[in-house]
Structures are given as structure tokens and as C-alpha cells.
Amino acid sequence: MPAFPTSTTVLDSILFRDAFGTPAMREVFSDFSLISRYAEVEVALAKAEARCGVIPAEAAVEIAKRTDVSALDFDLLRRETDIVGYPILPLVHQMAKQCGDAGRYVHWGATTQDIMDTAVILQVRAGLDIIEADIAELRSILAGLSKRYRDTPMAGRTHLQQALPVTFGYKTAIYLAMFDRHAERLAQLKPRVLVGQFAGAAGTLASLGTRGFEVQQALCEELGLGVPVSTWHVARDGLAEVMNFFGLVTGSLGKIALDIMMMASTEFGEVYEPFVKGRGASSTMPQKRNPISSELMLAAAKGVRQHAGLMLDAMVQDFERATGPWHAEWMAIPESFVLTAGSLHQAKFALGGLIVDEKKMAENLDISRGLIVAEAVMMGLAPDMGRQEAHDVVYDACRVANDKGMTLADALSADPRVSERIDRATIDRLTSPKNYLGLAPQMVDRVLAASKR
């Protein structure tokens, strides 16, 4: 038998990895990238300490020149990490060997968590750049849909029942406004989160004496990160904020997915995901066209929500260094990034080529035979007969229409309380759903204007 990959999760599976993630985000959080980030931080630390006169300048030059991640013995690294429990000491052993005499200055004054936390922040920065671009692209798609379908009437639904008419552009404008807010949240959280970590064994920078703050700032400058105002070894609100931000993003995507799935059901038939031959096909029912991207978006929302909760749990850490909660982040952070990127990818595909059946929307809007605008009729009759009588008249007409399968217009016209006061043309106008869209189109305009800003 041929050798097969031994992945055990959907994030790395050869079958499912591109359904739940993207190659770009997987690369950011791959083992090789992570180890490269560890080495990048160690090299940057040597350069920072040389700038501050803590280690010889020539040692930093040698460390930068000789460090070669691709030449590391990864099997040895794995075995020693298994023993030590962390990968930094095994990495430092190999880096020191690569760097010769200068190797004695690798990891000078640092602690394991300094290197690991800063490396994760470098990953987070790269990952957020991908997410930011995906959100921008999705916002552009949603703005296009909102503009195109600004005036396309359809049934608005509450409690899964037809409520009042809306427009499809109004629905997508609501989606757009959500992602405008997500873009704003992302911009706001970056300065709080993208800060380095260099504080030493108990977070006090004691090993560097009076040079600690100077080295800390120099290290962050080398890496292009913000300088923390305090040690965050056990203050994990920044990373928890990112994961809970992803919970919001994928929650919004899950809401969109649920709408698409329901609107694509046979009984609705109002929208469909883009047609790709064979996509969503059933092994036994040739007529099926399942909403695959939406299903994946909904699944991702559930998965990321669990990781967001895990990160909140991991915030509860003991004293100056945690005994366990920190390790939970190693599971939650990469998986949340990959799932969020995968969900955004599916959303861009589904919405970017969304098939909108305006005719079917119109048919569904008429399915209640005018009852969907009973409120409009009541408000239209109220000036002539008073609000309470108008309510009673329309209520009676709705019962007649339902009992006899009539249109609301016919039921109203058969009632002398209406026909003696209002002509049929006015009744037809009042019972036309297209004439009762409220400010839905204008709300689309307002969202589009705000989104541009």
C-alpha cells in the first residue's frame, strides 16, 4: 500500500483542509513557520541586546548569519520537546551549536514564554493581515449586492413567518453593516494585541538589571511590534480578544449562511450558491444541489465559538506563570485562525457568485394574497374610519381571505364598510406589497454611504 498522510483533523486532512481552511492561513501556522518565528525572535533579541551593549555586536552578527531553520534536526527537536515540554530550550541548543562561539549569547536574559508569546504575536499579525483582506473583499461583494438589489422586493420574515415586505438589498446591507463593524473592531484591536513579550523568568526583567526596558523596546522595534506597558505572561486578554473577535466574525457568517440555506430550500427557491458542476451533489438523489459553502460556514461558526470560550477559560491563570491554561491557547489560536479564514473564503465564493431569483422572490411575496401588507391597509384606512375600526375591518377581511382563499383586496372590496368609502383602485394600491417597503431602499443607501467612509 502507498504511504498516506497521517493527519487526524479536518484542518490538515488532504480531504477536508481546503473546505475548512486556506493554504495561506495554514502556512502562517505551520510547524515550520512557527519554528521560524521562534528563531526570528531569538535573532531579533540578539540584535536588540547588541544595540543596547548587553552582548557583543559581533555575536549578534554571527547569530543572525548562522541561524538556519531549514538545517535544524526537526526529529531531534520533536524528541527533546517531548521531554522538556516546550520547544524553546531544544531550539536554543541547536541554534547555539549552529552559531559557534556566539551561541553562548543566544536567548540571553529571556525566558521560554517570552520567545513563544512574541512568536505567536508575529503569527497573529500575519494571520490578521489575511483576515483583514478577506473582510475587505467580502464587504465589497456585499456592497455590490446591496446596490444591485436595493429595490428588489421580497418577503421579510419573522419567527419563520412572512411579516412585511423588504428588499433583498436591505438584507445584504444589514450583512454589510456587520462587516463594516468587524473591520472597525479589527483596526481597533491591533494596537492592543500586536505587542511583544520580553520580561524574563517572573516578568520583572531582573536578569538584565537596569537595561531591561531598553532591550525590551529595542526587541519590539526589531520586530515592528508595540512595546507592552506591562508583562502579559498571565494577562491574556489580548489574545482572548482576537479569538472572541473571530467568534463575532464567524457568528455573522453563520447568520448569513443560515439565511442562504433557508432561502435556497425547495419551498423558498429565492437564492442559490454559484453553480459548479458536481458541487453539492447527492450520491442517491440526482436533483440535489446542496448549499455546501453555507454548511461549512455554519460549522466553522460553531467550532470557533468553542475556541473563543476556551480562550476565555484560559485567561484564568495562577500567579506569575500559568500551570496549564497557557497550553490551551496552543490548540485554540491556530485552529481559530484557520477556521475563520476558511469561513471567509467560503463566504466570498457563495456571495460573490450568488444566484438571485427575483421572480421567485416576487412569487413568494404574493403567496399570502396580500395578507403580508395587512398593516399597510389598516394604516391606509385609518384616516377615513379611525384606527380601531380600521383594525377590526382588516382583521375580519384577513379571516375571510384565509377561510375562502380570497385575496385581501377582494375580501376588503366585499365589505361595505370599506367599499362605501374607498374605491377599488385604492384598495389594490394598499394591498400591493411592493408599495409597502418602508425605508428599506433608503437604509441601503445609508449603509453604503457609511461603508465608503
Buried (B, 14 or more C-beta within 10 A) or exposed (E): EEEEEEEEEBBBBEEBBEBBBBEBBBEBBBEEBBBBBBBBBBBBBBBBBBBBEBBBEEBBBBBBEBBEBEEBEEEEBEEBBEEEEBBBBBBBBBBBEBBEEBBEBBBBBBBBBBBBBBBBBBBBBBBBEBBBEBBEBBBBBBBBBBBEBBBBBBBBBEEEEBEBBBBBBBBBBBBBBBBBEBBEBBEEBBEEBBBBBBBBBBBEBEBBEEBBEBBBBBBBBBBEBBBBEEBBBBBBEBBBBBBBBBBBBBBBBBBBBBBBBBBBEEEBBBBBBEEEEEBBBEEEEEEEBBBBBBBBBBBBBEBBBEBBBBBBEBBEBEEEBBEEBBEBBEEBBBBBBBBBBBBBBBBBBBBBBBEBBEEBBBEBBBEBBBBBBBEBBBBBBBEEBEEEBBBBBBEBBBEBBBEEEBBBBBBBBBBEBBEEEBEEEBBBBBBBBBBBBBEBBEBBBEBBEEBEE
